[in-house]
Amino acid sequence: MGKNGLVRGVDGSVWLYAVLDFTTNLLDGATKAEREGACLSLLSFFRSLSDLVPPAALKFRELMKASYREFHFLSLALPQAFLPTPDFLDLASWQREAYGERAVLKKLVLAGVKLNPGRIKEKGILGGAASFLNRASFFLANGSEPFEAFKEDALLIASIMEQSGMRPLPFLSLRQRREVVKLMTCWWMPSGSAFAPAVALFDHVHLFHDAPSALRAQRLFSSGVSCSKWGRGQYAASLSVVDSTEFDGQSPLDPENLWIARFLRSHSPEGGPGMAVSVRGQVEPPSVTGAQIRKNLSALNDEERRREKKDIDSTGVQEEMARNLSYGRTLYSSSSIPPSLVNVSASLFTSGHPKDSLPLLNSLSPLSFASFSTAKEQVLDFQSMQPASPVRFRPFELHWSSSVLAGSGISSLAYGGDGKGALLGFSESDRQPVFLDSAAVQDKSLRVYTVILGSTGSGKTMALLSLAFQWSKIKREKERTPVVFIDPKQDSDFSDAVSLMGGKTLSMDSDISSGMLDPLCAYADDPREREAALDTAVCMLYEIFDPACLDPDLEIDLRLMIDFGMKKGARSLSDALSLAAEGEGQRLPERKKEILEKVEGFASTSRSFRLLYGKGSPVRIRLSEGLSLIKAGKMDVIPRGDGSSTARVRQWVLRMLVVAAGMATSGRDGMICLDEAWVALEGKSASILAEWGRLARSRRFTPVLSSQRVQEFADSSLESFIQRGILLSLSNSDALGKKSEARNALDLLRVEDEDGRIARRLSEDGEIGLSSAPNRRSLKALKDRDGKVLRGSVAYFVDGNKSPVPVEVVIPEKLLRLIGTSRLER
């Protein structure tokens, strides 16, 4: 490669390569407009190349073929070991241990155009002569033209590439260019030595990490050892080529036509088996193709008339050819027809032996493929795939419309997230890590809410716990991120897992938790927050003890007593009322002792109320660092909707839970994880959640809500505050005229699902019919008959207006055993 980023082949030819930027996940979740945009950018590239062909080609096609621009596309999907981002050292260390054996895919698409030499401009009177002598000297010494001779054409092609969404190598930074060149040089073994060896056998090839590995394999081969036992430092791969295509009028926007994206998608956690696709050819103007079709049809009609005169019937082949040519003539009479690709060769590289790639290749209709039976064919095809290679291996005559390649999904990439933070999992099709940063809302000015929606058993609590554990390991300004995980489910217990992760647990059914939700304890100590604590305490006690407002003076009496106690230094409601009852003051009510006795009496009989009504100095959630689990334990804190004092207390328990969590994380880039969030979307706590939607970003904390009920979100006022969604398995059955949970969830997150593909997949069962075979289309975790996890739950990750991305939620086995809610998971 020259210093200017141009690539020289071994035959002296010079190529300009560019990196094709990825668009979005075209396979699953993309809208028709997004697929159309990806297709049009490549069509514009081919159209610009076809415009460079001189008009004379319309009359002298064969003569002018030398002026057709030659192109090369190389799309790579190479398995590599997962490496966490180094932004947060403690978290990166944990992720390296937890996910170190996972594979990700390094994806890269290169587009190259062979350049034509031009003039070398030299200044001065003798510039032309000097240029000629220098050029001749370089050619005699090297057998090729100097890079300067291609500068003019390189600038033209680079401009075309940029306008088509590509980044030419000369325009990349030096570091980026080195990374790309390293892959171009040895893409089949990225971690191997330069020019890693390859050996071809009769039906497959072996790729080696280095020369010693190849020499060891040679000795084993000479000893008669099967190639399957050659050991580490190498792997087997097979090559195949496209031998025919049967696109019969399908739209290039049809998802079924995304043949390159489907070939390179991951079919297992290790990636593969599709690793590389190489397409070579030349671009022909559509007007030239149309003229040739009309010429061929005219010749065929002349032949039919000649046969009619001799009373000879037309053959079936001739009739089929006539129909095809007539159809082609109709197509190419349109001014909007895309350019043609002629002399096409399309090679596919898969890991494993030919039998391993057959199911994948057979699924890529309407294309068909041929493999090889000789080592020589394997070598030629492999060599033709290399950038700037002079080898052209075309065992089959292929001529395509450029839409076959433009609509292939070559630019598809399923990715999402923030690039750092907690690892949700890996994108299903491309094995890209999806990280969620605890400060993304603040740093990127996003809407504040992330919601996790899924039916019972879909894995939503597991996903939320995994994220919470990781967020708690993020350190900013030497402080661990405060993460408050609220689990309101009765008898649910993740305390062992939390303890293992260095967190602490507060159980609402234990005496030590008494008063932790007391307003005087939950709010901060600054004057403004103390006033809010007073207002909340008065409102809470008044609504609990006089819901029908039969004693309007009670509210005033409570305010006077609590205010008196706070000014005397009380840190809990019991202390505040006790100080007021024993205190002297003109403003204190005469029935102060009566009020104290009534409240204390109720507290002695209600454990739930004692959470709100503390004594002394209760535990303060806001002083926590790292992970804090607040669990219901044996206590039932979910309101039942009746007008009893128990229901009123539970409403206030939920309200103060969210208030206390907000206070604990505010100003610290903290996270609040609320499981079964539907319980807080109604009643006293709903207004706090709505307030968070407006203020959480400026207060620098992020709430994450998990729920199995979607309708409650749709009925709440939170829809406009939701930025991200994690959609797990949901029902897609409409009942009694109401939309299904799946459709409600898609509407809530503003996801376009034009043909209902996403909604249908959300409801796919985990097993196929009576066979009990795992259904890979299902979002549910897939297990074998012994309970071993074959694949984790898959979730659609939705981020604002971006296309949803299916992500396999990955939870390390050690952690899953601690937080699993079923017997098999434990």
C-alpha positions, 0 to 999 in steps of 0.5 A: 500500500502506498502512503496515499492509501492506494493499494497495488496488486502483485500485477502492478494494478492500483486499486482504491478501497473504501470502508462501507459504513454500516446502516442498521439491522436490516434483517430484523426490525428495519423499516422499509424506508431504512432498507430502501436507504441502504439499497439506494446508497449502493445503487448511486455508487454503481450508477456513478461508475456506469456514468464514467463509461463513454457513450460509444459503448452503446454502439460498440459494446464489446470494443468498449468493455475495456472502459467498464469500471471493475469493482470488488466488494469484500464483506467480513464477519470474523469471530474474535474474543470479547474484550470489555471496554477499559473505561471502568476498570473494576467493571472491565475486570468483572466482565472479562472474567464473566464473558471472556469465553464469549465471541464477538464478530469483527465486521468490515465491508470493503468496496474497491475500484480498479483505477486507470492511469492518467497524466502526471502533472509537473511544473516548469517548462521541462515538466512534461519531459521530466514527467515522462522520464520519471514515469518510464524509469519507474516502469522499467524498474518496477514493471508498473506505473507510479502511484502519482499516475493514478492520482486524478482517477483516485480523486474522482472515485473517492468523490463517488465513494464519499457520496455513496456513504463510504470512507476511502482509505486515504481519508481515514486516520493513520490508526484506522487505516492500519487496522483495515490494512491488517485485516485486508492482508490476513482477514482469514486469520486476524490474530495470526502472523503476517501472510498466515499460511493456507493449504488446500485439500480436494474439497476444503482448505486449512488456514494456519495461525503461523508457519510452525502450525502449518509445518506440524500439520504437514508432518501429520498429513505425511503420517496419514493423520486425518486433518480433523486431528491436526490440533490447534493453530488452524481451522478448516474452511470451505469455499463456494461460488454462486452459480445461478440466481433466480430473482424473478421480479422481487423487490430488492427491499424484500427482507428475503433478498438480504442474502449477504446479511443472511449468510454472514449472520451469527448462527451460534454464540461463537459466530459463523459459519459464514465468514466472508463474501467476495463479489467482483465484476464490472459495471455496465450502463443500463442503456448498453444492456438494453441495447444488447437485449434488443439486439439479441431479441432481434437476432432471435426473431430473425432466426424464428422467421428463418425456421418458419420459412423452412417449416421447422418448429422452435425449440423449448430453449428458444421459446424460453429465451424469447420470453426472457428477452422480451421481459428484459426489453420491457424492463430496460425501456424504463429510464429508472432501471439500475446499472448492470453488473457483468462478468460477475463472480461471487465467492463465499467463505465458510468455516468448517467442511462443505457439509457444515455449510450446506444448510446455510447455503441452501437457505439463501434462495433464490441463489444457488451455489457450487462447491469444488472438488479439486485443490486447484479450484480452492486455491484460485477461488481463495486468491480471487477473494483477496483485495487487489488480486489479479486472479479472476475465477469465474467458473459460471457466467453471471450477469446481474442487475446492480440491485442484486448486490445493492439489496443484499444487506451487505451494509447490515449491522445489528448494534446498539447501546452506549459503547461502555457500561453494563453489558446487556448481551450480544446482538443476535445476528452480528454478536455485537456487545450492547452496553448501557452506561449509567450516565447515558441519559445525562451525557446524551440528553436522552429521555429518562426512562428505560423499561423492560417488558416481558411476560411471566418467565421471560427473563425480565428480572434476570436481565434487570438484576444483571444490569444492576450488578454491573452498574454498581461496579462503575466508579466515577470520581472514586465513588461506586455508582449507587444502585437501588434495586426495589423488589416488591414481590412477596417472598422474593429473595436475591440477597445471597446474590447481592451479598456476593456482588458486594451489595447490601440488603434491606428487608422490609419485614425486618426490625432494622428496616423500621423507619427507613421510609420515614419522610424525615429520614428519606429526604436530604438535609438541606432546608428545601428538602426538609420542608418537602419532608415536613409536607410529605409527613403531614400529608401521609399521616393525615391521609392514613388517619383521616381519609374522609377528611372528617377532622380538618384540624388534624392536618394543622395539628400534625404540621405544628407537632412535626415542625416543632419536633424537627426544629428540636432535632428529630430525625424520625416521626416518632421522635418529632411527635414525642418531643411535641407531646412533651414540649411546651409552646403556644402553637402546639395543639391541646390534644397533642398527647392524644394524637401521639397515642393514636399514631403510636398505637397504630404503629405497634400493630402495623409492621407496614406502617413502622416502615413509614414511622421511625424512631431514633435514627433509622437506616438511611438509604440515601447514604448507600454506595454500590448496590442496595436491594430493598426487598419485601421479604415476607411482607405484602406491600402491594395495594389491593384497591380497597379503602382500608387503612392497610391499603392506604399504608401500602400506597404510602409505602410504595410512594416513599420507596420511590421517593427514598430511592430518588433521594439516594441516587440524585446527583450521583449518576445513580440508577433506580431499578424497580421490578414489577413497576406496575404496582407503582404506576397507580396511586400515591407513587404515580405522581413521583414517577411522572415527576422523575420523567421531568426532573431525573436528568437534571438531578442526574439519576436514571430510573429503570422500570420492569413489568409484565403488564404493558397496559399500565404504562400505556395508561400512565403519563410516562410514555413521553419520558421513555427513551429505551425499551427492552422487549422480551417475550409477550403475548400477541393475542387480542382479547375482547377487542383490546390490543395484545400486550405485544402490540401495546408494547410496540406502540408504547415505544413507537416501533414501526412494525408494518407487516407485524413481523416483530409482534409475531416473533414476540409471541413465538413459543420456545418449542416447535409443536409436539417435537419439543425441539427448540424454536430459534425464532422464539425470544424465550430462553432455549434449553435441552431436555436436561435443562441446560441453557442452549441460548439465553432469552432474546430481547428487542432493544429499542432506543428512541427512533432507531430500529429495534435490535434483537439482543441475546441477554447473556447472564454468566452461569455463576450469577444465574445460579444465584438469581435464577427463579426456577429450579433448573436455573438454580 
